[in-house]
Amino acid sequence: MAPVPLAIRKLTAHVNSLCACRLCPDMHPPVVSGGPVLSRVILVGQAPGDKEPKLGRPFAWTAGRTLFKWFFDAAGLTEEQFRATVYMAAVCRCFPGKKPGGGDRVPSPQEIENCAAWLECEIKILKPALVIPVGKLAISRFLPVGKLDQIIGRKFRVRGFDAIPLPHPSGASPWHRMEPGKTLLRQALGLIVAHPAFREIMERSAVPASPPSGLRPA
Ligand code: SF4
């Protein structure tokens, strides 16, 4: 039997430790992980909602449907192909619970710091060429966040990798459905799809280099 490469052994051990983490007393286990996917592309979400822990994977509900549709329309990559080739991380990996008035609780600064150690470890193991932070909380781990209009649709060089931010696909925000959000989102997806590290994962998924015209971002 061929030896298992060191990076996948390290990543598998990392994911096992992550899934056992119970550091934050106000977070609701279980930890949500996309599994040990060896990739040079990391997608960083914010925090799971209440459905993801039950379904056992990140972006498993409505926001995920929108996110995966963006990538399918832009690159012809299916949800299964995306999950199999992109490492899916998040600012916090546990469901924070609901706010008394409804909606999900925003993780506290301490919870964000606690969970940042896992992300740092993933960056060390995977040495990504491309990081895709999704939503303001995730973007703020890598870049100063002002208005989305000023950062979506652009590529940034951060700590030795490229970061191409995306807006959060949640139905709660209309930003990506209205101008200039629609155009900037299309530009951001175009930059991601053209990135050499993303092209590599498309090749691994055997997606044709040119998705159907109409689906390609401008
Ligand atoms: S949010 Fe992160 S640091 Fe906190 S318990 Fe969950 S996995 Fe651990």
Boltz pocket constraint, residues with backbone or C-beta under 6 A from the ligand:
constraints:
  - pocket:
      binder: B
      contacts: [[A, 18], [A, 21], [A, 22], [A, 23], [A, 24], [A, 27], [A, 31], [A, 91], [A, 92], [A, 93], [A, 94], [A, 111], [A, 114], [A, 115]]
      max_distance: 6.0
